[in-house]
Amino acid sequence: MKVINKAASRFALVVDESDHLLGIVTDGDIRRGMIKGHSVNDPVKAVMNASPVIAHTGQGTEEIACLLSEKIRQVPIVGNDGTIKDVFLAKDVPVANPYIGDEEAKAVYEVMRSGWVSMGDKVQEFEEAFAKYVGATHAIATNNGTSALHLALMTAGIEEGDEVLIPDITFISTANVVLYERAKPILVECDPGTYNMSLEDAERRLTRKTRAMILVDMNGLPVDYDRALAFARKHGLEVIADSAESLGAVYKGQKVGAIAPIHIFSFFPNKNITTGEGGMITTESAKRATLLRQLRNQGQDYRYHHIHLGYNYRMIDLLAVFGLEQLKRIERILSEKERIVARYNKAFENDPDIKPPVVPEYVDRHAWYMYAVSLRDGLNRDSIVADLKARGVDTRLSFPPIHIQPYYQGKYGYTPQSYPMSLKAWNQLIDLPIWVGLSEKEQGYVVESLKDAVRSSKDKRDPAVP
């Protein structure tokens, strides 16, 4: 045990002089042994698992991978004579990983040395660079995406008692900011292919109190802006575009960011670029931009002169320079993600159980915040995800529909079947790893793990279920 502890390894194989496998010991075995009173000076057999799960030479990778679980992270492979030949390890593949280099660290350090670390010239520089990238006239930086969305809604003139249409499948802040303004979020079913708001369902939910709609570019896929904006004009609605996930996306030749009257973006670490926390608002209206800047800064039009009830939603220079360096990387990030997407699409193109993401013709470039596959109806998504976790493959299930969130069920009386189309679509989706630096080998492991997990799930299914 002392040798294992010194090596700082998570596991060790115990063999005899002829390399015959006697057992395996993990860091967890050692911890449990010490709790029972053993010390690192005790023989390893005191905590060793003498009957580990093993595989044999000649077994295929998929067959061995099935032996992994949340508790079993390594499988010794032995020959016919019982000697150890190899070890099959569960890989750890995160679903997202920010692309950050030395340039960001140097930029932040220089700001720290300058002595001015709060909101200043660097925030303005970031705003100008961001506006130029997306083709917008004005950009207003904030401390996170939620505050950006809140300010955008505030400047849409929403008042207490108004109703705002939002998609059912979205991050919780889309609904929360409506409540911040004492208005009511009206949930709308999401299209099962794009996961974006269904305008057909939105039409059915209009009332005399409907004043606005928040469009969400789910997973980085732009909504059909022409249709959505025409819908809004027809019904006299304000439009806020929640483009938190779609930085870099292109809709009919135009980058997302200057299509709707106002867009918001997020710079959380899993987004295409990050500042750790941060957000941005873009608009073509100079009047609205001025109001947004005032509301962001405690309602001031100049120092200590407060003309509105405002908020402290400011970004600081430390984060702004981080964002400036990240913005230089955006095209490489998008290109790398597109290569990953092409490999996923090829792997799943003829798979009857795993459907690649839908990309409508109106989208010239998807931002690929996430790569969301849809499983065939009848498969147990949650058991498949658990299987992937056991193999070290990290996934996400997007955002649970708002109507199944406990707070909103309690407030409005929703049940799981209040929005059946959204619920069914969400129950079938899995977000797979996609990030700059994901190797072909790692991606191949993700693909094979998913396919094998699907096969395993089908094998366990009740034969009476089609």
Secondary structure, 3 states (H helix, E strand, C coil): CHHHHHHCCCEEEEECCCCEEEEEEEHHHHHHHHHCCCCCCCCHHHCCECCCCCEECCCCHHHHHCCCCCCCCEEEEECCCCEEEEEEECCCECCCCCCCCHHHHHHHHHHHHHCCCCCCHHHHHHHHHHHHHHCCCEEEEECCHHHHHHHHHHCCCCCCCCEEEEECCCCHHHHHHHHHCCCEEEEECECCCCCCECHHHHHHCCCCCEEEEEEECHHHCCCCHHHHHHHHHHHCCEEEEECCCCCCCEECCEECCCCCCEEEEECCCCCCCCCCCCEEEEECCHHHHHHHHHHHECCEEECCEECCCCCECCCCHHHHHHHHHHHCCHHHHHHHHHHHHHHHHHHHCCCCCEECCCCCCCEEECCCCCEEEEECCCCCHHHHHHHHHHCCECCECCCCCHHHCHHHHHHHCCCHHHCHHHHHHHHCEEEECCCCCCCHHHHHHHHHHHHHHHHHHHHHCCCCCC
